[in-house]
Amino acid sequence: MVDRSIERELQARYRFTSWPSLVFLRRGEYLGVISGIKDWQEYRQEFIRILAAEPSQPPAFDLGKACGPLS
């Protein structure tokens, strides 16, 4: 659980676009994120994929995904 006062700071740092989100770190380095509500099988598959990953930079922020299509 994260204190609400730093939610937006963490969102900007790890570039996730929806809530709730689970951010995975290893020794402080980014591994991946799972956003939204999923069933347990989906969580399990994502856990396996993310925990097998090498640390990397969070993905680029996608304004269209965060705000919806611009028209």
WOPEKA-V681382 format. One record per pair of residues at least 24 apart in sequence whose ideal C-beta (glycine too) atoms are under 7 Angstrom apart, sorted by the first residue. I is the first residue (numbers start at 1). GAP is how many residues later the second one is. D is the distance in Angstrom with one decimal. If there is no record, write none. Layout:
{{I:GAP:D} {I:GAP:D}}
This chain:
{{14:44:4.9} {15:43:4.3} {15:44:5.9} {15:46:4.6} {17:45:6.8} {17:48:5.1} {17:49:4.3} {24:26:4.9} {26:29:5.9} {29:26:3.4} {30:25:6.1} {30:26:6.2} {30:27:6.6} {30:28:5.1} {31:24:6.1}}
